[in-house]
């Protein structure tokens, strides 16, 4: 592309928040560019092999994410990249529904949605830093195979995953916990040739070894839930193997960073996504740490493979199909915004007049110690996500969307999940287009008008 370009809206980072933001901005009439370092879209869902959306429903079964996020799911179903039902029940019980997807199909669906909306894609491109005009983010410096350049924009949406642009622009932020320690990092991989029907019979016979019905709202025992499982689609996200994990760790066969193993089904027959590696004590914004994480994660992949082949019925013939191109970083920066989402807001299911989306995933914190701690939203409800969590303090013409929005750590453990960041992405994109049209900053935007637009 040319060395200098001017657009209405620039979206940096093509994870699912960025994709939804770009589509919404372009549909709102804004000339929009979406950049990413990869040659495809989807972020952690594709490069990170995450393989599922959590969660489109609260524990009551009420859908809390619709609009562009649901459109993505509908398109995946159309192209065979999701189960015909789309959203599956979640016997694990930490979220209201579970939506397995095929990342390769998602790459196609996301690019089609962007191109159909008129978004210009600039891929294979690194964002070097913001272009500042006083306290205003006027654009971003980029680098790719064509060299270095500039993309200037009326509004910049930072969906980099780490608030890179906002932080470099001078926006205040928190990093990890009070000591700067961050949640564990995972290198996701996939196993092929898994007999899931054999596995579900093992689950039904050993329910005490698996987490089912975690949220107290469900009011069912593991045994009651297990008795009702008819196929692997009734238990699409599996966590457990408590005794086997202890035994394997005592023998030195498995890393000691987790007390349970996690995997999820995919729409591809015999293929599962493994979320069972865990690297502790690293920073997701330190390149030396990220290099070390990648090396340790590669070692752990084959430990986990051998664990499942030995201890998990149905996995005897399984093999490593592939591993993620991007690390599964759960936590880095959280901007300090005009509003802050707190764990009390989430647990109490609070809603307000400035909400631009809903969240319903449990408050999921992977502690630096390796302990996974969950807190649940009362009465199976959902909470509101206020617009101001995307508006960073001290910088103008910039919105931040994705997992680094303004929140405390436990609230971030919920709002960082895929359906929630997609809803925030749509809101950010719609807001950016409205700001350009009305010639106002994100801080000045009439949130009532934005909410009306999102409801439409």
Residue, then its C-alpha position, 0 to 999 in steps of 0.5 A: x500500500x502507499x506510504x501514507x493513507x487517510x481513512x475514517x476508521x483504522x482498526x489495529x488487530x484482526x482478532x474477533x473484536x477487531x473483525x466485528x469492529x471493522x465490519x460495524x464501522x464500514x457498515x456505518x458508512x466509515x471508510x475503514x482499514x483493518x490491519x493484522x500481523x498474520x495473513x488471515x483474520x480471527x486472532x486467537x480463534x484462528x492463529x491461537x486455535x482456540x476453537x470455540x466461542x464462550x458464551x452466547x447465553x447466560x445460565x438461564x438459557x437467554x441469548x446475551x450476544x446477537x448482532x454481528x457475533x451471531x451473524x458470524x456463527x450463522x455464516x460458520x454453520x452455512x459453510x460447515x464450520x460449526x455444528x448445525x445447532x451452532x450453540x451447544x449445551x454446556x454440561x461443565x456448567x461454567x457458561x450458558x452455552x458452548x460454540x465449537x467452530x472450525x478455525x479454517x472456515x472462520x478465516x474464510x467467513x471473517x474475510x468475506x464479512x469484512x470484504x462484503x462490508x467494504x473493509x480494506x484489509x492490510x495483512x502481514x503488517x505490524x503496528x509500530x506505534x501511534x501517530x500523535x497530534x497532542x493528546x490525539x491518536x491521529x493514526x498508526x505507523x506500520x511496517x510490512x513487506x512494502x516497507x514502513x508507512x503511515x495510516x492516518x484515521x479520524x478514529x483508531x480502534x486498538x484491538x491489538x489484544x494488549x492495548x499496544x497503541x493506547x499504551x504507547x499513546x500515553x493511556x494509563x493501564x494496569x498490568x497483571x496483579x498488584x505485583x505485575x504477575x499475570x495469568x498462565x499462558x497456554x499453547x493450544x494444540x489439536x489431537x486427531x483420531x479421537x474416539x469421542x463416543x468411547x470417551x463419553x462412556x468413560x465420563x458417564x461411568x466416572x462422573x466424579x473425575x470430571x467437572x459438571x454443573x459447576x455453577x450452583x444455579x444448575x442445582x444438579x449433581x455430577x451424577x445426575x448430569x452424567x446420567x443424561x449425557x447421550x453423546x459427546x455433543x452433550x459434553x463439548x467442553x471436558x475438564x477433569x481427570x483429577x486422579x489421573x493428573x495427580x498420578x501422572x504428576x507424581x510419576x513425573x509424566x506431566x507438568x505440575x502447573x494444572x490440577x486438571x486437563x481440559x479439551x473441547x470437541x470440534x465440528x471435525x470428526x475425531x479432532x479435539x482442541x487441547x487447552x491443557x498446557x500451562x506456562x506460569x510466571x511469564x509476561x505476555x508483553x515481554x518478548x524474552x518471556x514469550x520466546x521461553x513460553x513457546x519453547x516450554x509449551x512445545x515440550x508440554x504438548x507432547x507430555x499432554x499427548x502422552x497423558x491422554x493416550x495413557x489415561x483417557x479412553x478413546x485417545x489411544x490412537x490419537x496424534x498431534x495434528x497441529x499447534x497454534x501459531x499464536x500463544x494463548x495469552x490470557x492477560x496483559x494490560x487493562x486500560x484505565x477507562x472512563x468507566x471500570x467494570x468490577x467483579x461486583x458488577x459482574x457477580x451481581x449482574x448489574x446493568x446500566x443506561x450506558x451498557x453496549x453489550x452483555x457478559x455472562x461467562x464465569x469470572x475465570x482467573x488462572x492464577x500465577x500459582x496455577x490454580x484456576x479460580x471461578x466465581x459465578x454470576x448470581x441467579x444465572x444472570x448476565x451483567x452489562x458492559x458499559x461503553x466507557x470501559x472502551x474509552x481510555x483516559x488521557x488520549x483522544x480519538x482512540x477506542x480500545x476493544x477486546x480483552x484489555x478493556x477497563x476492568x479489574x482482574x476478576x471482571x477481566x476474567x469474564x469479559x475477555x471471552x470471545x462472545x463478549x469481545x465480539x459484542x464490544x467490537x461491534x459497539x466500538x466499530x459502530x461508535x467510531x463510525x458515529x464519531x466520524x459522522x458527527x465529528x466528535x471524540x469517543x468521549x463526547x459520543x451520545x451513548x443513547x444514540x449508540x445504543x439505539x443503533x446497536x439495538x437496530 
